[in-house]
């Protein structure tokens, strides 16, 4: 494979491995749709800005070579790390795409450094690469991390139902997914109420199912929390909700099992949960 003349003149490197895998998939798909080698070359150059050689296309089509045989690439395997990433992506993490510059990004931005670091470590193990540098966010407290991976990006864009086999592979994966979700969407207030909020009603009921099925943890809800059109303020900025937000709550009797079986990464939330587990008399005497 070689880059376009324009790219070569600018001294750009060839696309990363996962992008070459994407182009390989596209070339095979176009060939199955009866495109000629010339048509495949022209369409990929027009859409993706990369001009492949006829020999590259020929070797791919005939199975003589494949970018899948070179280096490391993301292969979906059910692990607690991947389940945690799925849980975080269902909450605070977001996906960003700039295909013309081969940027398929998975990002997390938060004010709790230990949360971003936990995501960083999980992502590095999922992708088989070193942990990435944490960057300063928009405020003094905020930090963020991002990873580029076409294959993982493509995986995370699937319908959520496709993730259930990875989430429910074993109890460890279930716990990791729920932990990632509560790290993102969870809240524990001064009244000992542990809850999680999201606009996806079906997702919340699935989390409830997992809590009960695998850990016998009881919850209530989903309750309607914030209505569509409501104004909320976060970190000094106001936003209008574009969807109803629902909430599930962990019953007080299940806080102990939640702490023991699942837990929380964010220290301030973890300390609140620990305090909620103390005897009321001890709390009043402090």
C-alpha positions in Angstrom: 0.0 0.0 0.0 1.2 3.5 -0.6 -0.3 6.9 0.2 -1.4 9.5 -2.3 1.1 11.8 -3.9 -0.2 14.7 -1.8 0.3 12.7 1.4 3.8 11.6 0.3 4.7 15.2 -0.4 3.6 16.2 3.1 5.8 13.4 4.5 2.8 11.5 6.1 3.3 7.9 7.2 1.0 5.2 5.8 -2.2 4.6 7.7 -2.0 2.8 11.0 -2.6 -1.0 11.1 -6.2 -0.8 12.1 -6.9 1.6 9.3 -5.2 -0.7 6.8 -7.5 -3.5 8.1 -10.5 -1.3 7.5 -9.3 -0.6 3.9 -8.7 -4.4 3.5 -12.3 -5.1 4.6 -13.6 -2.5 2.2 -11.6 -3.8 -0.7 -12.9 -7.4 -0.2 -16.5 -6.1 0.1 -16.2 -4.1 -3.1 -14.8 -7.1 -4.9 -17.7 -9.2 -3.7 -19.9 -6.6 -5.3 -18.2 -7.2 -8.7 -16.0 -4.1 -8.7 -12.9 -4.3 -10.8 -9.4 -3.7 -9.4 -9.4 -0.3 -11.0 -12.8 0.6 -9.5 -11.7 -0.5 -6.1 -8.5 1.6 -6.3 -10.5 4.7 -7.4 -13.3 4.4 -4.9 -11.0 3.9 -1.9 -8.8 6.8 -3.1 -11.9 9.1 -3.5 -13.5 8.1 -0.1 -10.4 7.5 2.1 -7.6 9.5 0.5 -5.3 6.4 0.1 -4.3 5.1 -3.3 -3.7 1.4 -3.2 -1.6 -0.4 -5.8 -3.1 -3.0 -8.1 -0.7 -5.6 -6.7 -1.8 -4.9 -3.1 -5.5 -5.3 -4.1 -4.6 -8.5 -6.0 -2.7 -10.0 -3.1 -5.6 -9.1 -0.7 -8.2 -10.6 -3.0 -6.3 -13.8 -3.5 -5.4 -14.2 0.2 -1.6 -13.9 -0.4 -1.3 -11.1 2.1 -3.4 -9.3 4.7 -2.8 -6.5 7.2 -4.4 -8.9 9.8 -1.1 -10.9 9.8 1.0 -7.9 10.8 1.6 -6.6 14.3 -1.1 -6.4 16.9 -4.8 -5.6 16.4 -7.9 -5.6 18.5 -9.6 -9.0 18.6 -12.8 -9.0 20.7 -12.3 -11.4 23.7 -14.5 -11.5 26.8 -12.3 -10.1 29.6 -13.1 -7.9 32.7 -11.1 -5.1 31.1 -13.2 -5.1 27.9 -16.4 -5.3 30.0 -15.3 -2.3 32.0 -14.6 -0.3 28.8 -18.1 -1.2 27.5 -19.6 0.0 30.8 -17.7 3.3 30.7 -18.6 3.8 27.1 -22.3 3.3 27.9 -21.8 6.3 30.3 -19.1 9.0 30.1 -16.8 7.9 27.3 -17.5 9.0 23.8 -16.5 8.1 20.3 -15.1 10.6 17.7 -14.5 10.0 14.0 -12.4 12.0 11.5 -12.0 9.4 8.7 -10.1 11.6 6.3 -7.3 11.9 8.9 -7.7 8.3 10.1 -8.8 9.3 13.5 -11.2 6.8 15.2 -11.0 7.9 18.8 -12.3 6.5 22.1 -12.1 9.3 24.8 -12.9 9.8 28.4 -12.9 13.2 30.1 -13.6 13.5 33.9 -12.7 15.4 37.0 -11.7 12.3 38.9 -8.2 11.3 37.9 -8.4 7.8 39.3 -11.4 7.1 37.1 -9.6 8.3 34.0 -6.5 6.3 35.0 -8.6 3.1 35.6 -10.1 3.5 32.1 -6.6 4.2 30.7 -5.2 0.9 32.2 -8.2 -1.1 31.0 -7.9 0.3 27.4 -4.2 -0.4 27.3 -4.8 -4.1 28.2 -7.6 -4.4 25.7 -5.5 -3.0 22.9 -2.2 -4.5 24.0 -0.4 -1.2 24.2 1.2 0.9 26.9 -1.1 3.3 28.9 -1.5 6.7 27.3 -0.6 10.1 28.7 -3.3 11.9 30.6 -4.0 15.4 29.3 -5.4 18.4 31.1 -9.0 19.1 30.3 -11.0 22.3 30.0 -10.8 23.1 33.7 -8.1 22.8 36.3 -9.5 19.6 37.8 -10.4 17.9 34.5 -8.2 15.3 32.8 -8.8 13.2 29.7 -7.3 10.3 27.8 -7.9 9.1 24.3 -7.0 6.0 22.3 -7.1 5.6 18.5 -8.4 2.3 17.2 -10.6 1.7 14.2 -11.3 -1.9 15.2 -12.3 -1.1 18.8 -14.2 1.9 17.6 -16.1 -0.2 15.2 -16.8 -2.8 17.9 -18.2 -0.2 20.3 -20.5 1.1 17.7 -22.5 -2.1 17.5 -26.0 -2.5 18.8 -25.8 -3.0 22.6 -27.3 -6.4 22.4 -24.1 -7.7 20.7 -22.2 -6.9 23.9 -24.2 -9.2 26.2 -22.0 -12.2 25.4 -18.9 -10.3 26.5 -20.6 -8.8 29.6 -22.1 -12.0 30.8 -19.2 -14.3 29.9 -18.6 -14.8 33.7 -19.3 -13.1 37.0 -16.0 -11.1 36.8 -17.0 -9.6 33.5 -20.5 -8.7 34.8 -19.0 -7.0 37.9 -16.5 -5.1 35.7 -19.2 -3.8 33.4 -21.4 -2.7 36.3 -18.4 -1.0 37.9 -17.6 0.9 34.7 -21.2 2.0 34.4 -21.5 3.2 38.0 -18.1 4.9 37.8 -19.6 6.8 34.9 -23.2 7.3 35.8 -23.3 6.5 39.5 -23.9 8.9 42.4 -24.1 8.4 46.2 -25.5 11.3 48.2 -25.5 12.2 51.8 -28.7 10.3 52.4 -26.9 7.0 51.6 -28.7 6.7 48.3 -26.6 5.0 45.6 -28.1 5.5 42.2 -27.2 5.5 38.5 -28.8 7.7 35.8 -29.1 7.4 32.1 -31.4 8.4 29.3 -31.5 4.8 28.0 -34.4 3.1 29.8 -33.6 -0.3 28.4 -29.9 -0.1 29.5 -30.9 0.7 33.1 -33.3 -2.3 33.2 -30.5 -4.5 31.9 -28.2 -3.2 34.7 -30.9 -4.0 37.2 -31.2 -7.5 35.8 -27.5 -8.1 36.1 -27.4 -6.8 39.7 -30.2 -9.2 40.7 -29.3 -12.2 38.6 -25.6 -12.4 39.5 -25.3 -10.7 42.9 -28.9 -10.7 44.4 -28.6 -6.9 44.6 -32.0 -5.2 44.8 -32.8 -1.9 43.1 -35.8 0.3 42.5 -36.9 2.1 39.4 -36.2 3.2 36.7 -37.6 6.4 38.0 -38.0 9.5 35.9 -35.4 11.9 37.1 -34.9 14.9 34.7 -37.4 15.6 32.0 -36.5 16.4 28.4 -36.1 20.2 28.0 -34.9 20.8 31.6 -32.0 23.1 32.1 -29.0 21.6 34.0 -25.7 23.3 35.0 -22.4 21.5 35.1 -19.1 23.0 35.8 -20.5 26.5 35.3 -22.2 25.8 32.0 -25.9 25.4 31.4 -27.4 22.8 29.1 -30.9 21.8 27.9 -31.7 18.1 28.3 -32.6 16.6 24.9 -34.1 13.4 26.4 -35.7 12.2 29.6 -33.2 10.9 32.1 -34.1 7.9 34.3 -32.6 6.7 37.6 -32.2 3.3 39.3 -31.5 3.1 43.1 -29.7 0.4 45.0 -31.7 -0.5 48.1 -30.0 0.2 51.4 -29.9 -3.5 52.3 -27.9 -4.2 49.1 -25.2 -1.5 49.6 -23.0 -4.0 51.4 -23.1 -6.6 48.6 -22.6 -3.9 46.1 -19.5 -2.7 47.9 -18.1 -6.2 48.3 -19.0 -7.6 44.8 -18.6 -4.6 42.6 -17.2 -1.5 44.2 -16.4 2.0 42.9 -13.2 3.4 41.5 -13.7 7.1 42.3 -12.4 7.7 45.7 -14.9 10.4 46.8 -17.8 8.1 45.9 -16.1 5.1 47.5 -15.7 6.9 50.7 -19.3 8.0 50.7 -20.4 4.4 50.2 -18.1 3.2 53.0 -19.6 5.9 55.3 -23.1 4.8 54.3 -22.3 1.3 55.5 -21.3 2.5 59.0 -23.8 2.0 61.8 -26.1 5.1 62.2 -25.0 5.5 65.8 -21.4 5.9 64.8 -22.3 8.4 62.1 -24.3 10.5 64.6 -21.5 10.6 67.1 -19.0 12.1 64.6 
